[in-house]
Amino acid sequence: MLESDYRAMRLAMVETQLRKRATEDQQLLARMEVVPRHCFVPHAVRHQAYADHPLAIGDGQTISQPYMVALMTALLQLKPSDRVLEIGTGSGYHTAVLAGLCGHVVSIERHPRLSEQARACLTQLRITNATLHCADGSLGDPASAPFDAIVVAAGSPRVPPALSRQLTDGGRLVCPVGDRKQQELLCIQKKGDGFVTTSHTPCIFVPLVGKDGW
Ligand code: SAH
């Protein structure tokens, strides 16, 4: 398949799966029109890179459905100066989307192979404002905290307390919360000493494994 074929599929993805359905945020939609999602998936499934579902990326993990990436990112309400923490780098695709919309991304993945592959993809795309770590992301990154936005790409029994503690005042955290089979996508915003929680959509994510996860 040619790059121009992938580009046509990507523009169709934005029109049919994302615009109006997931978000009307023009900057986010423009970012998803340019990030080459096919570069982040295994060769064998590249032809499905722009389809409306998650795809296996090895180690029992998945690259999230484009709709879910758009929805989660829209909920973060990113500003160009924001510092963002992502838990569950996976393929690195969402990292690439985030990097174009904020100042800096720290992304944590527990599988070394996935983290290394994601790093290679981001380097190839000359994305320089993302730092990848291989560690238990359920504990966040206290050394770099606080963050203006935190996104968790794995399902958790509760919003990991270590993560909500790493938000700035006014900061937003998006996390799938529920049991191992199904979760609800929650967005919490830190307001002074408290949090305002909103619930968005039922969803199915791989489990957040770790000290503050399963
Ligand atoms: N946004 C990614 C989604 C990857 S799936 C993408 O679109 O490609 C979620 C990822 O979270 C998996 O790669 C899994 O290994 C990782 N994960 C699960 N628990 C984790 C933890 N405690 N710390 C870091 N990564 C974790």
Residues whose N, C-alpha, C, O or C-beta is under 5 A from the ligand:
A	BS01	SAH	Q61 T62 I63 S64 I87 G88 T89 G90 S91 G92 Y93 H94 I108 E109 R110 H111 A135 D136 G137 S138 A153 A154 P207 L208 V209 G210
